[in-house]
Amino acid sequence: MINYQNRIVQEDMSTIVSQSYIQWDRMTNKSVMITGANGMLATYMVYVLAYLNETQNANIKIIATARNIEKAKARFSDLSKMSNFELIKHDVTENVNYESNVDYIVHAASNASPRFILEDPVGIINANVIGTLNMLKLAEAKKTTNFLFLSTREIYGKSIQDKIDEEAYGGFDILAARACYPESKRMAETLLKSYSEQYGVPITIARIAHSYGPGMVFDNDGRIMSDLLSNVLHNEDIILKSDGSAERAFCYLSDAVSALFLILLQGENQNAYNVGNEDSPVQIRDLASKLVELFPEKEIKVVFDIPKNMSAGYSKMGRTFLDTTKIENLGWKKVVSLEEGLKRTIQSVEV
């Protein structure tokens, strides 16, 4: 279980807060509500706010919500004694009643695991659509400064061009087993825009691609990075269920979270921003080999065990370049290489 005092986490906090292009002073004396706080990205956002309070006396009120309150209590045990940290048990599919002021809302409550997409597709839709509506109602009532929604690159569908900017959209098989996830994220984005137009709630959207890092789910998740890192952590041979020719580009957690805070604080109202790292695209088989090389002490190897049929829970959108020019124009910079990110993720568990 990840925790705030973890050495890797603390180093990442220092890196994130040192990004001078982010106008951190905008959060001083503000209150921030983050839904789905147990998620990897949301957890780091909570930790960053706590770090700002500790190191810069920012006096930020942190309101973290989670369905699994016991897991959240463990994840945020190091913050429990802080007077400006509040942990609330809440399912976003239900109305939220919160009496105090809320200046910023980050709606991160969702699940992208292929396992849950197959086992609970209605739950995925509920969190993304009904949950978004409920949080927008709160944002309207509290007259929030901004509402940040964590979306996905999958909303672009099957690519119609080689480079995906924020205005490139392709088609979907709406009856595919996995459609519940990207389609409900699409609906949520439309809801955000509509609510902003009709009720004047400021909104911004982050379309995130393949983030990884400390606090991610390793076991029984179904996403390729989780599966591979789980093998490394358990000193197991890396079993590939395909020829590994598929290419992905992964973004380390601290870089992704820096982008999220930049969008929250400086993103343009009613705009979406791509968040990903295309600096080191890698084929899955090469990623597996890289992990073997980075951790020779594990004495593991890559093994191919290719089934006849791929699980319906996996994305089949294919590989296209995610254009991050829009957020880079706000000042965003990626600072963690793939090799460093992989090492830091494993070290965060083993320290």
TAURHU-V742986 format. One record per residue. N is the residue number from 1. PHI is phi in degrees with one decimal (none if undefined). Layout:
# TAURHU-V742986
n->N phi->PHI
n->N phi->PHI
This chain:
# TAURHU-V742986
n->1 phi->none
n->2 phi->-72.0
n->3 phi->-147.0
n->4 phi->-62.1
n->5 phi->-82.5
n->6 phi->-51.5
n->7 phi->-57.7
n->8 phi->-64.0
n->9 phi->-60.1
n->10 phi->-61.8
n->11 phi->-64.1
n->12 phi->-65.8
n->13 phi->-60.3
n->14 phi->-60.8
n->15 phi->-63.6
n->16 phi->-63.6
n->17 phi->-68.8
n->18 phi->-79.2
n->19 phi->-73.0
n->20 phi->-71.8
n->21 phi->-74.8
n->22 phi->-91.1
n->23 phi->-86.3
n->24 phi->-60.8
n->25 phi->-62.4
n->26 phi->-67.2
n->27 phi->-96.0
n->28 phi->-58.4
n->29 phi->64.8
n->30 phi->-101.9
n->31 phi->-116.4
n->32 phi->-129.6
n->33 phi->-104.4
n->34 phi->-123.4
n->35 phi->-86.5
n->36 phi->61.4
n->37 phi->-63.4
n->38 phi->-73.7
n->39 phi->-67.6
n->40 phi->-58.2
n->41 phi->-66.1
n->42 phi->-64.5
n->43 phi->-57.3
n->44 phi->-65.2
n->45 phi->-65.5
n->46 phi->-61.4
n->47 phi->-61.1
n->48 phi->-61.5
n->49 phi->-62.7
n->50 phi->-63.9
n->51 phi->-65.9
n->52 phi->-62.5
n->53 phi->-65.0
n->54 phi->-71.1
n->55 phi->-97.2
n->56 phi->-126.4
n->57 phi->49.0
n->58 phi->-73.6
n->59 phi->55.5
n->60 phi->-90.2
n->61 phi->-82.9
n->62 phi->-104.9
n->63 phi->-117.7
n->64 phi->-106.2
n->65 phi->-116.4
n->66 phi->-156.1
n->67 phi->-74.0
n->68 phi->-88.3
n->69 phi->-70.0
n->70 phi->-67.0
n->71 phi->-62.6
n->72 phi->-66.4
n->73 phi->-61.0
n->74 phi->-70.1
n->75 phi->-67.0
n->76 phi->-114.5
n->77 phi->-59.6
n->78 phi->-70.9
n->79 phi->-102.3
n->80 phi->-61.8
n->81 phi->-89.2
n->82 phi->-76.7
n->83 phi->-66.2
n->84 phi->-103.5
n->85 phi->-116.8
n->86 phi->-129.6
n->87 phi->-110.6
n->88 phi->-123.7
n->89 phi->-79.6
n->90 phi->-158.4
n->91 phi->-101.1
n->92 phi->-64.5
n->93 phi->-74.8
n->94 phi->-110.9
n->95 phi->-59.8
n->96 phi->-104.0
n->97 phi->-110.6
n->98 phi->-132.2
n->99 phi->-82.1
n->100 phi->-79.1
n->101 phi->-70.4
n->102 phi->-134.3
n->103 phi->-86.9
n->104 phi->-133.2
n->105 phi->-123.0
n->106 phi->-115.2
n->107 phi->-95.6
n->108 phi->-115.1
n->109 phi->-74.7
n->110 phi->-168.0
n->111 phi->-141.8
n->112 phi->-109.3
n->113 phi->-67.7
n->114 phi->-55.1
n->115 phi->-64.7
n->116 phi->-73.2
n->117 phi->-62.6
n->118 phi->-82.8
n->119 phi->-84.4
n->120 phi->-141.0
n->121 phi->-63.6
n->122 phi->-67.4
n->123 phi->-63.3
n->124 phi->-61.6
n->125 phi->-64.7
n->126 phi->-59.0
n->127 phi->-64.1
n->128 phi->-77.9
n->129 phi->-102.0
n->130 phi->-63.6
n->131 phi->-61.0
n->132 phi->-63.8
n->133 phi->-60.7
n->134 phi->-62.2
n->135 phi->-72.1
n->136 phi->-66.6
n->137 phi->-61.0
n->138 phi->-65.7
n->139 phi->-60.5
n->140 phi->-64.8
n->141 phi->-65.2
n->142 phi->-91.2
n->143 phi->51.9
n->144 phi->-65.5
n->145 phi->-72.0
n->146 phi->-160.2
n->147 phi->-124.1
n->148 phi->-103.5
n->149 phi->-107.9
n->150 phi->-90.3
n->151 phi->-106.4
n->152 phi->-144.3
n->153 phi->-64.4
n->154 phi->-66.2
n->155 phi->-66.5
n->156 phi->-75.8
n->157 phi->70.4
n->158 phi->-71.1
n->159 phi->-63.5
n->160 phi->-109.0
n->161 phi->-153.6
n->162 phi->-77.3
n->163 phi->-128.5
n->164 phi->-95.9
n->165 phi->-97.8
n->166 phi->-72.8
n->167 phi->-118.5
n->168 phi->-102.0
n->169 phi->-130.2
n->170 phi->-118.0
n->171 phi->-92.2
n->172 phi->-133.4
n->173 phi->-93.4
n->174 phi->-69.8
n->175 phi->-102.6
n->176 phi->-67.4
n->177 phi->-58.8
n->178 phi->-90.6
n->179 phi->-59.8
n->180 phi->-56.0
n->181 phi->-76.8
n->182 phi->-66.4
n->183 phi->-67.1
n->184 phi->-73.3
n->185 phi->-66.4
n->186 phi->-61.8
n->187 phi->-61.9
n->188 phi->-61.5
n->189 phi->-64.1
n->190 phi->-63.7
n->191 phi->-62.7
n->192 phi->-58.9
n->193 phi->-61.1
n->194 phi->-64.4
n->195 phi->-65.8
n->196 phi->-64.8
n->197 phi->-66.8
n->198 phi->-81.6
n->199 phi->-117.4
n->200 phi->75.1
n->201 phi->-80.5
n->202 phi->-69.0
n->203 phi->-137.4
n->204 phi->-139.6
n->205 phi->-131.8
n->206 phi->-111.5
n->207 phi->-99.6
n->208 phi->-100.1
n->209 phi->-127.2
n->210 phi->49.5
n->211 phi->-90.1
n->212 phi->-154.9
n->213 phi->152.2
n->214 phi->-55.1
n->215 phi->92.0
n->216 phi->-70.8
n->217 phi->-78.3
n->218 phi->-98.8
n->219 phi->-98.3
n->220 phi->58.0
n->221 phi->-93.4
n->222 phi->102.0
n->223 phi->-82.4
n->224 phi->-61.7
n->225 phi->-63.8
n->226 phi->-60.9
n->227 phi->-62.9
n->228 phi->-67.2
n->229 phi->-67.6
n->230 phi->-61.8
n->231 phi->-58.6
n->232 phi->-62.9
n->233 phi->-61.8
n->234 phi->-94.3
n->235 phi->54.8
n->236 phi->-108.1
n->237 phi->-58.8
n->238 phi->-82.6
n->239 phi->-97.8
n->240 phi->-96.3
n->241 phi->-95.1
n->242 phi->-147.4
n->243 phi->-76.2
n->244 phi->75.1
n->245 phi->-80.7
n->246 phi->-59.9
n->247 phi->-110.1
n->248 phi->-136.0
n->249 phi->-128.3
n->250 phi->-108.8
n->251 phi->-116.5
n->252 phi->-67.6
n->253 phi->-56.0
n->254 phi->-64.3
n->255 phi->-67.1
n->256 phi->-63.5
n->257 phi->-69.5
n->258 phi->-57.9
n->259 phi->-63.9
n->260 phi->-63.9
n->261 phi->-67.9
n->262 phi->-63.3
n->263 phi->-66.8
n->264 phi->-60.6
n->265 phi->-92.9
n->266 phi->-130.0
n->267 phi->-68.6
n->268 phi->-78.7
n->269 phi->-53.6
n->270 phi->64.3
n->271 phi->-116.9
n->272 phi->-109.4
n->273 phi->-133.9
n->274 phi->-73.2
n->275 phi->-130.3
n->276 phi->-168.7
n->277 phi->-123.8
n->278 phi->-96.3
n->279 phi->-67.9
n->280 phi->-133.6
n->281 phi->-61.2
n->282 phi->-146.0
n->283 phi->-72.5
n->284 phi->-59.7
n->285 phi->-64.8
n->286 phi->-72.6
n->287 phi->-62.9
n->288 phi->-61.6
n->289 phi->-64.1
n->290 phi->-62.7
n->291 phi->-64.9
n->292 phi->-60.9
n->293 phi->-70.5
n->294 phi->-70.8
n->295 phi->-128.0
n->296 phi->-61.6
n->297 phi->-65.0
n->298 phi->-75.5
n->299 phi->52.9
n->300 phi->-115.3
n->301 phi->-141.3
n->302 phi->-93.5
n->303 phi->-126.9
n->304 phi->-98.9
n->305 phi->-138.1
n->306 phi->-92.6
n->307 phi->-75.4
n->308 phi->-70.8
n->309 phi->-125.8
n->310 phi->-81.9
n->311 phi->-55.8
n->312 phi->-69.3
n->313 phi->-78.5
n->314 phi->-84.2
n->315 phi->-69.9
n->316 phi->-119.8
n->317 phi->-72.4
n->318 phi->86.4
n->319 phi->-111.7
n->320 phi->-138.9
n->321 phi->-77.2
n->322 phi->-90.4
n->323 phi->-81.2
n->324 phi->-107.8
n->325 phi->-56.6
n->326 phi->-61.7
n->327 phi->-77.9
n->328 phi->-64.1
n->329 phi->-68.8
n->330 phi->-82.8
n->331 phi->118.0
n->332 phi->-61.1
n->333 phi->-131.6
n->334 phi->-90.9
n->335 phi->-122.3
n->336 phi->-110.4
n->337 phi->-74.1
n->338 phi->-59.5
n->339 phi->-60.8
n->340 phi->-65.5
n->341 phi->-62.8
n->342 phi->-62.9
n->343 phi->-62.6
n->344 phi->-66.1
n->345 phi->-64.6
n->346 phi->-65.2
n->347 phi->-62.5
n->348 phi->-64.2
n->349 phi->-89.0
n->350 phi->-96.6
n->351 phi->-69.1
